[in-house]
Amino acid sequence: MSTVARLFFGNDADILAETRFQLLLAAELVIVLGTSLVSPILDTLATVYAVSPAVIGLMVTAITAPAIVLIPIGGSLADWYGRRPVLIVGLLLFGGGGSALAFTTDFRVVLALRTIQGAGFAFTLPTLITTIRDLYGGQRESTGQGLRNATGGVSNALFPILAGGLVVVAWQLPFLLYGLALPVAVTLYVWFDEPADLHTNDARMDGNGGEPSTGGDGGRLRYTKQVLKAALRRRVAAILVARAFYSVAMFAFLTYISLVVANIFDGSPGLTALLISVWAGIYSIVSTQAGRVTGRWGYTGPLIVLHAGLGIGLILTVVGPSIYVAGLGVVCIAVGVGTGGALYRSLVTGFASKRLRAGLVSISEVLGRVGASVTPVVLGLGISVLEPDLGIALALQYVLGGTGLVTMVVGIGCAVVYWLDSPSNERPTASSQM
């Protein structure tokens, strides 16, 4: 097993044998399903809830928008009180809110439950990313982030197909899959231990080695200022902006792929589920190579490639003359998502010391959630404006194709800014950042 793992994932693949890492992967397996589980069935759900194709995209916004406010809160709590309690609460909210979706057809209630799920997601995913950095460093951490991202890819490859099959039996059944988060939360409570050097005062000290940062408003204000100062460094800010547009491209794809398949290619929900599974399978494979990629090429080159893949892929998906060309676009998007999922998390966690790490990761994830939340609203508005004159197919092509172009240009530009402001292509260490 060890030899095979090293062959496929590199010399640091032995982390797969560690119990704590396995528990983190189990949490990743379920938490990534917030959007991908419903993506192939949105067209069906629009009928169930009696809403338009433009409005059904709010199911994505409702789960991503709470993160804009709650991720910083979750990050601060994880820095102050530890990773474990934040992970457990997040999984309970995500699983409980998601499972309850099976018991209502009131779209207002649906959006409220998706908001609860969003709160759970906001607490869980950034804390997972931060905890991996706590446990590992260097290329070993890049491998860990890649394997985490790959686990999400496997989940996104399998569960959408399962959801596409279950929705044929009953529209409620796919939502019950969210309940898997509940036993994972219990497992973390029983077997997961905090990183050994993350306890109490060490994790809560202010920058001068004084009182814990949770000891009052002054300490919390200092903590906030230090996190913001780290985020506003030019190369850090460039990566954070690029990270936001990475989310724009990914959520444009996930939100509208079912509408693209149905209205441009006259395909079925099953075909949509297949495309999403192909996308997820490819990006999970690409993600496993993150440690090797950064070890050989650094960060700037892969950042440029991933944004080119996202932009070109999104354009091909909507303007391709056949479903096969669209499939090639899906592959390009998968390569971009697989490369970026680990690279951005690895970069951001390396920009801050441990006492500020969850805070900076929270800013990164907030910007990603802003991109994810705004995308369905803005693109839905664009589609609504263009559809009366152009029809739904052309409206989708113009809006999504334009989104791909903007994502590519902005992402590559940010990668260049990062490169120009860095002494080398290698990620700066946390100590050099602070």
C-alpha positions as CSV (number, residue, x, y, z in Angstrom):
1,M,0.0,0.0,0.0
2,S,2.8,2.4,1.0
3,T,4.7,1.7,-2.2
4,V,1.7,2.1,-4.4
5,A,0.7,5.4,-2.7
6,R,4.2,6.8,-3.1
7,L,4.2,5.8,-6.8
8,F,1.0,7.8,-7.5
9,F,1.1,10.6,-4.9
10,G,4.9,11.1,-4.2
11,N,7.1,10.4,-1.2
12,D,4.9,12.2,1.2
13,A,1.9,9.9,0.6
14,D,2.6,8.1,4.0
15,I,0.4,10.8,5.6
16,L,-2.6,8.7,4.3
17,A,-1.8,6.2,7.1
18,E,-2.3,8.8,9.9
19,T,-5.6,8.6,11.7
20,R,-6.0,12.4,12.1
21,F,-5.5,12.9,8.4
22,Q,-8.0,10.2,7.6
23,L,-10.6,11.9,9.8
24,L,-9.9,15.2,8.0
25,L,-10.4,13.5,4.6
26,A,-13.7,12.0,5.9
27,A,-14.9,15.5,6.7
28,E,-13.8,16.8,3.3
29,L,-15.7,13.9,1.6
30,V,-19.1,15.3,2.8
31,I,-18.5,19.0,3.1
32,V,-17.8,19.5,-0.6
33,L,-21.2,18.3,-1.6
34,G,-23.0,21.6,-0.8
35,T,-23.2,22.6,-4.5
36,S,-22.2,19.6,-6.5
37,L,-24.9,17.3,-5.1
38,V,-27.7,19.6,-6.3
39,S,-26.0,20.9,-9.5
40,P,-27.2,18.1,-11.8
41,I,-30.7,18.2,-10.4
42,L,-31.3,21.9,-10.4
43,D,-33.4,21.7,-13.5
44,T,-35.6,19.1,-11.9
45,L,-35.8,21.1,-8.6
46,A,-37.0,24.2,-10.5
47,T,-40.1,22.2,-11.3
48,V,-40.5,20.9,-7.8
49,Y,-40.3,24.3,-6.2
50,A,-42.2,26.0,-9.1
51,V,-39.5,28.6,-9.8
52,S,-37.7,29.8,-12.9
53,P,-34.2,28.7,-14.1
54,A,-32.8,32.1,-13.1
55,V,-34.3,31.9,-9.6
56,I,-33.2,28.2,-8.9
57,G,-29.6,29.4,-8.9
58,L,-30.4,31.0,-5.5
59,M,-29.9,27.5,-4.0
60,V,-26.2,28.0,-4.7
61,T,-26.2,31.6,-3.4
62,A,-28.0,30.6,-0.2
63,I,-25.3,28.1,0.8
64,T,-22.3,30.3,-0.3
65,A,-23.4,33.7,0.9
66,P,-23.4,33.0,4.7
67,A,-19.7,32.2,4.4
68,I,-19.0,35.8,3.7
69,V,-19.9,36.7,7.3
70,L,-19.3,33.4,9.1
71,I,-15.9,32.3,7.7
72,P,-14.0,35.1,9.6
73,I,-15.9,34.2,12.7
74,G,-15.1,30.5,12.3
75,G,-11.5,31.3,11.6
76,S,-11.1,33.4,14.7
77,L,-12.8,30.8,16.8
78,A,-10.5,28.1,15.4
79,D,-7.4,30.3,16.2
80,W,-8.7,31.1,19.7
81,Y,-10.3,27.9,20.9
82,G,-8.9,25.1,18.6
83,R,-9.8,23.4,15.4
84,R,-11.8,20.4,16.7
85,P,-14.9,22.1,18.2
86,V,-15.3,24.3,15.1
87,L,-15.1,21.3,12.8
88,I,-17.7,19.3,14.8
89,V,-20.2,22.2,15.0
90,G,-19.8,22.9,11.3
91,L,-20.4,19.3,10.3
92,L,-23.5,19.1,12.5
93,L,-25.0,22.3,10.9
94,F,-24.2,21.1,7.4
95,G,-25.6,17.6,7.8
96,G,-28.7,18.7,9.7
97,G,-29.7,21.5,7.4
98,G,-29.1,19.5,4.3
99,S,-31.0,16.4,5.4
100,A,-34.0,18.6,6.3
101,L,-34.3,19.7,2.7
102,A,-36.0,16.4,2.0
103,F,-39.0,17.5,4.0
104,T,-40.2,20.7,2.4
105,T,-41.2,22.1,-1.0
106,D,-41.5,25.7,0.2
107,F,-38.7,27.5,-1.6
108,R,-38.3,30.1,1.2
109,V,-37.8,27.2,3.7
110,V,-35.4,25.6,1.2
111,L,-33.3,28.8,1.1
112,A,-33.3,29.0,4.9
113,L,-32.0,25.4,5.2
114,R,-29.4,26.1,2.6
115,T,-28.3,29.0,4.7
116,I,-27.8,26.8,7.7
117,Q,-25.8,24.4,5.5
118,G,-23.7,27.4,4.4
119,A,-23.0,28.2,8.1
120,G,-21.7,24.7,8.6
121,F,-19.6,24.8,5.4
122,A,-18.2,28.2,6.6
123,F,-17.0,26.7,9.8
124,T,-15.7,23.4,8.4
125,L,-13.8,23.9,5.2
126,P,-11.4,26.7,6.2
127,T,-10.7,24.9,9.4
128,L,-9.8,21.7,7.5
129,I,-7.4,23.7,5.3
130,T,-5.8,25.3,8.3
131,T,-5.5,22.1,10.3
132,I,-3.6,20.4,7.5
133,R,-1.0,23.2,7.5
134,D,-0.8,22.8,11.3
135,L,0.1,19.2,10.9
136,Y,2.5,19.4,8.0
137,G,4.9,21.8,6.3
138,G,6.6,22.4,3.0
139,Q,6.0,19.9,0.1
140,R,4.4,17.6,2.6
141,E,1.7,20.1,3.3
142,S,1.1,20.6,-0.5
143,T,0.6,16.9,-0.8
144,G,-1.8,17.0,2.1
145,Q,-3.8,19.8,0.5
146,G,-3.8,18.0,-2.8
147,L,-5.0,14.7,-1.3
148,R,-7.7,16.7,0.5
149,N,-8.8,18.3,-2.7
150,A,-8.7,14.9,-4.5
151,T,-10.9,13.4,-1.8
152,G,-13.4,16.2,-2.6
153,G,-13.1,15.3,-6.3
154,V,-13.9,11.7,-5.7
155,S,-16.9,12.7,-3.7
156,N,-18.0,15.1,-6.4
157,A,-17.5,12.4,-9.0
158,L,-19.6,9.7,-7.2
159,F,-22.4,11.5,-5.4
160,P,-23.8,13.6,-8.4
161,I,-24.3,10.3,-10.3
162,L,-26.0,8.8,-7.3
163,A,-28.1,12.0,-6.9
164,G,-29.0,11.9,-10.6
165,G,-30.3,8.3,-10.1
166,L,-32.1,8.9,-6.8
167,V,-33.9,12.0,-8.1
168,V,-35.6,9.7,-10.7
169,V,-37.0,7.6,-7.8
170,A,-38.0,10.6,-5.6
171,W,-36.7,14.2,-5.6
172,Q,-36.2,14.0,-1.8
173,L,-33.7,11.2,-1.7
174,P,-30.5,13.1,-2.8
175,F,-30.8,15.4,0.1
176,L,-30.6,12.5,2.6
177,L,-27.0,12.0,1.5
178,Y,-26.1,15.2,3.4
179,G,-26.9,13.3,6.6
180,L,-23.5,11.5,6.2
181,A,-21.9,14.6,7.8
182,L,-23.5,13.7,11.2
183,P,-21.6,10.4,11.8
184,V,-18.4,12.1,10.6
185,A,-19.0,14.8,13.3
186,V,-19.4,12.1,16.0
187,T,-16.2,10.3,14.8
188,L,-14.2,13.6,15.0
189,Y,-15.5,14.1,18.6
190,V,-14.4,10.7,19.7
191,W,-11.1,10.2,17.9
192,F,-9.7,13.5,16.6
193,D,-7.0,15.3,18.7
194,E,-5.9,18.9,18.3
195,P,-2.4,19.4,16.9
196,A,-0.1,19.2,19.9
197,D,1.3,22.7,19.7
198,L,-2.0,24.5,19.2
199,H,-3.3,24.5,22.7
200,T,-4.4,27.5,24.8
201,N,-1.9,30.2,25.2
202,D,0.4,29.4,22.3
203,A,-2.4,29.7,19.8
204,R,-3.9,32.8,21.5
205,M,-0.9,34.9,22.2
206,D,-0.7,38.4,20.7
207,G,2.2,39.4,18.5
208,N,4.3,40.6,21.4
209,G,4.0,37.4,23.4
210,G,1.7,39.0,25.9
211,E,-1.8,38.3,26.9
212,P,-3.9,35.9,24.9
213,S,-5.7,37.6,22.0
214,T,-9.0,36.4,23.3
215,G,-8.5,38.2,26.6
216,G,-10.5,41.3,25.6
217,D,-11.4,43.7,22.8
218,G,-7.8,45.0,22.6
219,G,-6.3,41.6,22.0
220,R,-8.9,40.8,19.4
221,L,-8.4,44.2,17.7
222,R,-4.7,43.5,17.5
223,Y,-5.3,40.1,16.1
224,T,-7.6,41.5,13.4
225,K,-5.1,44.2,12.4
226,Q,-2.3,41.7,12.1
227,V,-4.4,39.4,9.9
228,L,-5.5,42.4,7.7
229,K,-1.9,43.6,7.4
230,A,-0.8,40.2,6.2
231,A,-3.6,40.1,3.6
232,L,-2.8,43.5,2.2
233,R,0.7,42.7,1.2
234,R,0.8,43.0,-2.6
235,R,1.7,39.4,-3.5
236,V,-0.8,38.1,-1.0
237,A,-3.6,40.4,-2.2
238,A,-2.9,39.3,-5.8
239,I,-3.4,35.7,-4.8
240,L,-6.5,36.5,-2.9
241,V,-8.1,38.2,-5.9
242,A,-7.1,35.4,-8.2
243,R,-8.6,32.9,-5.7
244,A,-11.9,34.8,-5.9
245,F,-12.0,34.6,-9.7
246,Y,-11.1,30.9,-9.5
247,S,-14.4,30.5,-7.6
248,V,-16.3,32.6,-10.1
249,A,-15.4,30.2,-12.9
250,M,-16.0,27.0,-10.9
251,F,-19.4,28.1,-9.6
252,A,-20.5,29.4,-13.0
253,F,-19.8,25.9,-14.3
254,L,-21.5,24.1,-11.4
255,T,-24.6,26.4,-11.3
256,Y,-25.4,26.5,-15.0
257,I,-24.1,23.2,-16.5
258,S,-27.5,21.5,-16.1
259,L,-29.1,24.4,-18.0
260,V,-26.4,24.4,-20.6
261,V,-26.9,20.6,-21.2
262,A,-30.6,20.9,-21.3
263,N,-31.0,24.1,-23.4
264,I,-27.9,24.0,-25.7
265,F,-27.4,20.3,-26.3
266,D,-30.9,19.0,-25.4
267,G,-29.4,16.6,-22.9
268,S,-30.8,14.9,-19.8
269,P,-30.0,15.3,-16.1
270,G,-28.2,12.0,-16.5
271,L,-25.8,13.5,-19.0
272,T,-25.3,16.5,-16.7
273,A,-24.4,14.1,-13.8
274,L,-22.0,12.3,-16.1
275,L,-20.2,15.5,-17.1
276,I,-19.9,16.6,-13.5
277,S,-18.6,13.2,-12.5
278,V,-16.0,13.3,-15.3
279,W,-15.0,16.8,-14.2
280,A,-14.7,15.8,-10.5
281,G,-12.8,12.6,-11.4
282,I,-10.2,14.5,-13.5
283,Y,-9.8,17.3,-11.0
284,S,-9.3,14.7,-8.2
285,I,-6.5,13.0,-10.1
286,V,-4.9,16.3,-10.9
287,S,-5.1,17.4,-7.3
288,T,-3.1,14.4,-6.1
289,Q,-0.1,15.7,-8.0
290,A,0.0,19.1,-6.2
291,G,3.1,18.3,-4.2
292,R,5.0,17.2,-7.3
293,V,3.8,20.2,-9.3
294,T,4.9,22.8,-6.7
295,G,8.2,20.9,-6.1
296,R,9.1,21.0,-9.8
297,W,7.6,24.2,-11.2
298,G,6.8,26.4,-8.2
299,Y,3.6,28.4,-8.2
300,T,3.5,31.1,-10.9
301,G,3.5,28.8,-14.0
302,P,0.8,26.5,-12.6
303,L,-1.3,29.5,-11.6
304,I,-1.2,30.8,-15.2
305,V,-2.0,27.3,-16.6
306,L,-4.9,26.8,-14.3
307,H,-6.6,30.1,-15.1
308,A,-6.1,29.5,-18.8
309,G,-7.7,26.1,-18.3
310,L,-10.7,27.6,-16.5
311,G,-11.3,30.4,-19.0
312,I,-10.8,28.3,-22.2
313,G,-12.8,25.4,-20.7
314,L,-15.8,27.6,-19.8
315,I,-15.8,29.1,-23.3
316,L,-15.6,25.7,-25.0
317,T,-18.4,24.3,-22.7
318,V,-20.9,26.8,-24.0
319,V,-19.9,27.6,-27.5
320,G,-18.7,24.2,-28.7
321,P,-20.6,22.9,-31.7
322,S,-21.2,19.5,-30.1
323,I,-21.4,17.9,-26.7
324,Y,-17.9,16.4,-27.3
325,V,-16.3,19.8,-27.6
326,A,-18.2,20.8,-24.5
327,G,-16.8,17.7,-22.9
328,L,-13.3,18.9,-23.8
329,G,-14.1,22.2,-22.1
330,V,-15.2,20.3,-19.0
331,V,-11.8,18.6,-19.0
332,C,-10.0,22.0,-19.2
333,I,-12.1,23.3,-16.3
334,A,-11.3,20.1,-14.3
335,V,-7.5,20.6,-14.8
336,G,-7.9,24.2,-13.7
337,V,-9.9,23.4,-10.6
338,G,-7.7,20.5,-9.6
339,T,-4.5,22.6,-9.9
340,G,-6.0,25.6,-8.1
341,G,-7.7,23.8,-5.3
342,A,-4.5,22.8,-3.7
343,L,-2.2,25.6,-4.9
344,Y,-4.2,28.4,-3.5
345,R,-4.7,26.8,-0.2
346,S,-1.0,25.9,0.1
347,L,0.0,29.4,-0.9
348,V,-2.3,31.2,1.6
349,T,-1.5,29.0,4.5
350,G,2.1,29.7,4.0
351,F,1.6,33.5,4.1
352,A,1.0,33.6,7.8
353,S,2.3,32.3,11.1
354,K,0.3,29.7,13.0
355,R,-1.3,32.2,15.4
356,L,-2.8,34.1,12.4
357,R,-3.2,31.2,9.9
358,A,-6.9,30.5,10.3
359,G,-7.6,34.2,10.1
360,L,-5.8,34.6,6.8
361,V,-7.3,31.4,5.4
362,S,-10.7,32.8,6.4
363,I,-10.1,35.9,4.3
364,S,-9.2,33.8,1.3
365,E,-12.2,31.6,1.7
366,V,-14.5,34.6,2.2
367,L,-13.3,36.1,-1.1
368,G,-13.9,32.7,-2.7
369,R,-17.4,32.6,-1.2
370,V,-18.0,36.2,-2.4
371,G,-17.2,35.0,-5.9
372,A,-19.4,31.9,-5.5
373,S,-22.3,33.9,-4.1
374,V,-22.3,36.8,-6.5
375,T,-21.8,34.6,-9.6
376,P,-25.3,33.0,-9.7
377,V,-26.9,36.3,-9.0
378,V,-25.0,38.4,-11.5
379,L,-25.0,35.7,-14.2
380,G,-28.7,35.0,-13.6
381,L,-29.4,38.7,-14.0
382,G,-27.4,38.7,-17.3
383,I,-29.3,35.7,-18.6
384,S,-32.6,37.2,-17.6
385,V,-31.8,40.4,-19.5
386,L,-30.6,38.7,-22.7
387,E,-33.0,35.8,-22.9
388,P,-36.1,37.7,-24.2
389,D,-34.1,38.9,-27.3
390,L,-31.6,36.1,-27.8
391,G,-33.3,33.0,-26.3
392,I,-32.0,30.9,-23.4
393,A,-29.2,29.2,-25.4
394,L,-27.5,32.3,-26.8
395,A,-28.0,34.1,-23.4
396,L,-26.1,31.2,-21.7
397,Q,-23.4,31.3,-24.3
398,Y,-22.8,35.1,-24.1
399,V,-22.9,35.2,-20.3
400,L,-20.8,32.1,-19.5
401,G,-18.4,32.7,-22.4
402,G,-17.7,36.2,-21.2
403,T,-17.2,34.9,-17.6
404,G,-14.6,32.5,-18.9
405,L,-12.7,35.3,-20.7
406,V,-12.7,37.6,-17.6
407,T,-11.6,34.8,-15.3
408,M,-8.7,34.0,-17.6
409,V,-7.4,37.6,-18.0
410,V,-7.7,38.5,-14.3
411,G,-6.3,35.3,-13.0
412,I,-3.2,35.4,-15.3
413,G,-2.7,39.1,-14.4
414,C,-2.7,38.3,-10.7
415,A,-0.3,35.5,-11.2
416,V,2.1,37.9,-12.9
417,V,1.8,40.4,-10.0
418,Y,2.5,37.7,-7.5
419,W,5.6,36.7,-9.5
420,L,6.9,40.2,-9.9
421,D,6.5,40.9,-6.2
422,S,8.2,37.6,-5.1
423,P,11.9,36.9,-4.8
424,S,11.4,33.6,-6.5
425,N,8.6,31.3,-7.7
426,E,8.7,29.4,-4.5
427,R,6.2,30.1,-1.7
428,P,7.7,32.4,0.9
429,T,7.8,30.9,4.4
430,A,5.5,32.1,7.1
431,S,8.3,33.7,9.0
432,S,9.3,35.8,6.0
433,Q,5.8,37.0,5.6
434,M,5.3,38.1,9.2
